[in-house]
Amino acid sequence: MHKPIIIAVAGGSSSGKTTVVEKILANMGDYPIVVIKHDDYYKDQADMSFEDRRLVNYDHPFALDNDLFYEQLTALISGETIEKPTYDFVKLTRAEKIEVITPAKIIILEGILILEDDRIRQLADIKIFVEADDDLRFIRRMIRDTQERGRTIESVIDQYLQTVKPMHFAFVKPTKRYADIIIPNDYSHDVAVDLIKAKIMSILNK
């Protein structure tokens, strides 16, 4: 079995990474593709109180279980099926549900810190960074967290100022230098996605 193509899609919180991933999926037709969200690998915090969970810095690399992520990614690359964890963003810990992921020709990795770990970067064939205006990202995050994750406006603002913003500049934005492609999210993605598809096809046809 040939090594699958690994595409890593990074970018700040609410920068539009998922939109870019969806456009890649739509553009690739029937090719077997697996999408793995780095967020599902936040560490299990079942032994902590909810109040303590709320104090965790989720935008720091240490919040993620990259050892498990790397282990499962290399297993997929080797042709093995994995049982991927999922994360409950309301309870702020691992969910009981797991997802069975089977190998595919193309694996897309998505997450704010997906390019921060050198082991993951070394496995990636195409590295993408999605960029968006900071104010736009904050507004999108505010809408998402209040509507989908049960947060209050005050808690979203506090978390953004305490951890999200400083961690973005400390850990997320610096990984832009590792990207092969930088996509500004306030424009159409068509040209960028066409380039990505052309690179994928070039690798597949080798």
N, C-alpha and C positions, 0 to 999 in steps of 0.2 A: 504493500500500500504506500502510495506517495504521501509525503508530508502535506497536510492540509495548508491552505493559505490562511495566515493569521492576520487579521486587520484590527488594529487597536485604535479606538476612537476616544480621545481625551478632550478636556475642556472644562471650564469653570461650571459651577452649579447653575443649572437652568440656562446653559449657553445654547442649547439646541442639538445636543449630541443624539438624542433619540430620533429627532426629525431627520438628521443626516443618515442614521442607520436605516430608518424606514425607507428613505429614498434609494439607498443602495440595494435593499431587499427588492424593492419594486423594479429596479433597473436590471436585476440579475435573472429575472424570470423564474424558471423551474430548477435552477441550480440548488443542490442541497446545502443549506446554510444554517448554522447554529449561532444564536446570539447569547452571549453570557454577560450579565451585568455584574460589574465589580461590587456594586452595593450589596448584593446577596451574600458577600463574604465578610460583612461586618462581623466582628467577634460575638460569640454567644455571651449574653449577659444575664442569663436566667437566675444566677446566684446573687444578683444585685437588686436593691430596691429600685422602684421606678424613679424616685427622686434622684438617686445616684446615677441612674442611666441618663437622666436629663442633663447631668453635668459633664458627661463624656464629650470630648472633642472629636466629633465625627469627621472632621475635615483634616485630621492629622493621619499620616500613613500608619501609625501604630494602632489605629482603630480597626484596621482591616487585617484579616487572616491571610496574608499573602503566601504563607507556606502551604496552606491547604489549596489556595487558588492555583499556585504553580504546580503542585502535585497533581491536581485534577486536570489541569490544562495539558501537562505532559502525558497524562494517561490517555486523554482524548487524541492527542497527536499520534500516540502509539496504536490507536485503533480500539481502545477500550471504552466501554460504556461507564459513565460516572453517575453518582447520585449527588446532585448539586444542592447545597443548602438554599433556603430562601429567607428573607428578612421581613419582619413585621415592623413597619415604621410607625405604627401607632403605639405598640408595646415596647418598642426600642430594644428588641432582642431577636434572636433567631426564631423563625416560625417552626411549627412541627412539620409542616409540609416540606417535602423534598421534591426535586424535579429530576427525572431520569433523562440524561442527555446522551444521545448516541453520536458516534463520530460522523463528521461531514466533510466535504471537500473544502468548505470555506467556514472559518470560525471568526465571528466578530466579537471583540471584547469592548465593552463600553464602561466608562467610569471617569470621575474627575481626576483620579490618581493612577490611571492605568499605565501611564508612561513613567511613573516615579520609580518603580522597581526595575532595576537593571535586568533581572532574570526574565521578566516579561518582555521588556524591550528587545532582548536578544532573540526571542521567539517570533516577534512580529515581522511580517513581510512588508506591510504597509502601515505607517504610523500617521494618524490624522489628529489635528488639534482644531477644535471648533471654538471660534472666538465670538464674543458678543459684548456689547456695551454693558458696563457694570450696572448702570441704573436699570436697564432692561432686564438683566439677569435677576436683580433683586425683586423687581415687580413680578416676574414670572414665578420666582420662588415663593413670594408672599401668597400669590393666588393658589399655587399647588399645595403649600403646607397648610393653609387654612381650610381649603376645600376638600383635600384628599387625606390629610394626615391628622386632622383634629387639633391643630395648633391655634393658639390665639395670636392676634396681630402683635401683641406686646412680646410674646415669646419668640416669634419669628424675627422681629427687629433685634431683640437682645442677642439671640444666637448669631445673627448675621454680623453684628458689630463685635461680639466677643471672640468668635472663632472663624466663621465663614470667610469674612473679608480678609483678616490677617493671614489665615492659612492659604487662601487663594494666592496671595502674593509671595508667601514663603515657600509653598510646595507645588501648587497647581500651575500657575503661570510660567515658572521657570522650566517646566517640562516641554514647553512649546519649542524649545531649541532642538528637541529630539524628533520633531515631526517632519515627515516627508511632505505633507500637504497641510496648509493652514487655511481653514474655511471661515470667512467672515459671515456670521449668521444673519446679518441684516440685508443680505442680498440673495438672489436666486442661487440654488445649489447645482443647477443643471450642468454647468461646465465642469465643476469639481467632480461631480458624480460620474460624468462621462469619462473623465481622466482616470478616476479610480477603477471604473469598469474596464477600461482599456488596459490598465496595468494588471488587473486580475486575469483577464483573458490572455495576456502575454505570458503570465506565469503558468497558467493552465495548459497553454499550448506548447510549452517547452518539453 
